[in-house]
Amino acid sequence: MSGAMDKAKGRFKEIAGKITGHERLEAEGKTDQMRGKIRRQVTNARHRAEGIRDSFKHDR
């Protein structure tokens, strides 16, 4: 699942938890949002690293 999907799912869970008063669901939502944010950052870092690697290959 992508980082954006994790964040969206997490936001939905958090809102549902707040509306229903279900603290565990709200906490799961916050966790899913953080997971999505981290996944997006890792993906961005990987893409940057691949770009740097590719730039060295093209210089040769």
Secondary structure, DSSP 8 states (H G I E B T S, - for coil): --HHHHHHHHHHHHHHHHHHT-HHHHHHHHHHHHHHHHHHHHHHHHHHHHHHHHHHHHH-
